[in-house]
Amino acid sequence: MPVSPPRERFLGLLRAAVTEGTLAKLTLGKPGGPDPTLRNLFARPVQLRDGARVSLTWRHATREVTRNLPPSDAADLLAGLLGTEFLDAHLFTATGHHQFETNPGGRPRLRSLPPPPGLNPPAQGPHDRPKDHVLPGSTPWLQDLGVTNPDGRPRAGMAGKLSQIQHFAALLQPLLRTAFPPENAREREGATLEVIDAGSGKGYLTFTLATLLGPGFRVRGLEARPELVAFCNQVAARHGLRERLTFVAGRLDPARAETCDVLIALHACDTATDDALALGIRAGARLLVVAPCCQHELRPALEAPPGLGPVWRHGIFRERHAEFATDALRTLLLEWAGYATQVAEFTGAEHTAKNLLLSGLRQRRPGDAGKAEAVREFAAAYGIRTQALARHLGFDLTAIPAAPR
Ligand SMILES: C[S@@+](CC[C@H](N)C(=O)[O-])C[C@H]1O[C@@H](n2cnc3c(N)ncnc32)[C@H](O)[C@@H]1O
């Protein structure tokens, strides 16, 4: 996948930050123009009576000159100055600190780091606020993953993917806050929490997790395809994320002992979702989040629940029941394993069988007898005698088990 040159990438980030309202501040330095008194140029967003503006201050040796410009005019002007009047730039946004530097040989370089703690763009007026995204299109790695252009907008054919990633980020954020309340951050100081993205694919959500969670968490993508693992590790390194974001090649093995505080699996096909859930439960993960797909396992053996016999000959109805029965049984098994579950729609724009987000927050001791009875009754209603997650957990669907394994 071609990667655009540093200046172009930096200007894309800058334009997106200025126009999307995620700019915190910008400094252009190393002046290279004709005015020997010019030291640097400082830019920050301001809210004036006429709306959002970018305030630009040219700092000379003995004076300052300030102009307030509409965001898109400011972005145009700044683009013209970088590489001509100024050779270095530091851009701070809601999601990153981006350093553009020109070495003595004239070679430009771009480095992206997480934003320093406590740095936020100022609040804007209700009319000027762009659509709020937990993960703005200007987030730098989205470009390298082929989702966005240098201006932070989706590439052709990737608008759906961007909105899916942003929707996932928006759904995930409150779950993470509940599982790891910010007020407990001090207690966790020094401890690194482990996050696994099972079946991480091209890493869209793995990068999202690493960005949302920040320092204090170590995110690992487990993925069967080594070429995707190599690509994702390269992108993570390019964005200075390697210390807390790693991709590992191999197949999921729920029997292997893993350290895991958060387990995510998005669109891990068929029983790979069960493998992922079992891995997280065995590891005692506090938060489990899965978006299942291709629920094939139960379909051939599913029996019509009472009253549904007359419609059971319709394949589509049987298929929908198989999806429902699989995911409903998973939530009941999670409840039995001690997790409080939630079910949400993953993306409102796409009504496909892949749009369910199941989450579980570890809250109770596992093995509640009432929960076990609910699992068994549900399984009996559909004639389900065995299922992948139940097998992993040692739950005999035809009898009440003692406690999860
Ligand atoms: C449909 S893709 C989803 C990728 C990613 N989670 C996303 O939503 O963008 C499923 C990925 O899971 C991987 N996968 C499926 N079964 C797996 C297994 N048992 N172990 C490891 N990876 C697996 C596949 O190679 C594929 O990249």
The ligand as an SDF file (V2000), in Angstrom:
LIG
                    3D

 27 29  0  0  0  0  0  0  0  0999 V2000
  -13.8170  -11.1610    9.0840 C   0  0  0  0  0  0  0  0  0  0  0  0
  -12.1530  -10.8530    9.5960 S   0  0  0  0  0  0  0  0  0  0  0  0
  -12.3940   -9.5970   10.7940 C   0  0  0  0  0  0  0  0  0  0  0  0
  -11.1330   -8.8420   11.0850 C   0  0  0  0  0  0  0  0  0  0  0  0
  -11.2370   -7.7600   12.1590 C   0  0  0  0  0  0  0  0  0  0  0  0
  -11.6250   -8.3000   13.4530 N   0  0  0  0  0  0  0  0  0  0  0  0
  -12.1900   -6.6720   11.7240 C   0  0  0  0  0  0  0  0  0  0  0  0
  -13.3480   -6.7170   12.1550 O   0  0  0  0  0  0  0  0  0  0  0  0
  -11.7970   -5.8070   10.9730 O   0  0  0  0  0  0  0  0  0  0  0  0
  -11.8300  -12.2830   10.5830 C   0  0  0  0  0  0  0  0  0  0  0  0
  -10.3390  -12.4400   10.8470 C   0  0  0  0  0  0  0  0  0  0  0  0
  -10.1710  -13.4380   11.8230 O   0  0  0  0  0  0  0  0  0  0  0  0
   -9.0900  -14.2730   11.4450 C   0  0  0  0  0  0  0  0  0  0  0  0
   -9.3600  -15.5690   12.0620 N   0  0  0  0  0  0  0  0  0  0  0  0
  -10.4350  -16.3760   11.8520 C   0  0  0  0  0  0  0  0  0  0  0  0
  -10.3430  -17.4780   12.6170 N   0  0  0  0  0  0  0  0  0  0  0  0
   -9.2020  -17.3480   13.3440 C   0  0  0  0  0  0  0  0  0  0  0  0
   -8.5630  -18.1640   14.3270 C   0  0  0  0  0  0  0  0  0  0  0  0
   -9.1030  -19.3070   14.7190 N   0  0  0  0  0  0  0  0  0  0  0  0
   -7.4020  -17.7310   14.8400 N   0  0  0  0  0  0  0  0  0  0  0  0
   -6.8560  -16.5440   14.4680 C   0  0  0  0  0  0  0  0  0  0  0  0
   -7.4150  -15.7330   13.5410 N   0  0  0  0  0  0  0  0  0  0  0  0
   -8.5740  -16.1270   12.9950 C   0  0  0  0  0  0  0  0  0  0  0  0
   -9.1280  -14.2840    9.9390 C   0  0  0  0  0  0  0  0  0  0  0  0
   -7.8780  -14.6030    9.3580 O   0  0  0  0  0  0  0  0  0  0  0  0
   -9.5730  -12.8810    9.6210 C   0  0  0  0  0  0  0  0  0  0  0  0
   -8.4940  -12.0130    9.4120 O   0  0  0  0  0  0  0  0  0  0  0  0
  1  2  1  0
  2  3  1  0
  2 10  1  0
  3  4  1  0
  4  5  1  0
  5  6  1  0
  5  7  1  0
  7  8  2  0
  7  9  1  0
 10 11  1  0
 11 12  1  0
 11 26  1  0
 12 13  1  0
 13 14  1  0
 13 24  1  0
 14 15  1  0
 14 23  1  0
 15 16  2  0
 16 17  1  0
 17 18  1  0
 17 23  2  0
 18 19  1  0
 18 20  2  0
 20 21  1  0
 21 22  2  0
 22 23  1  0
 24 25  1  0
 24 26  1  0
 26 27  1  0
M  CHG  2   2   1   9  -1
M  END
$$$$
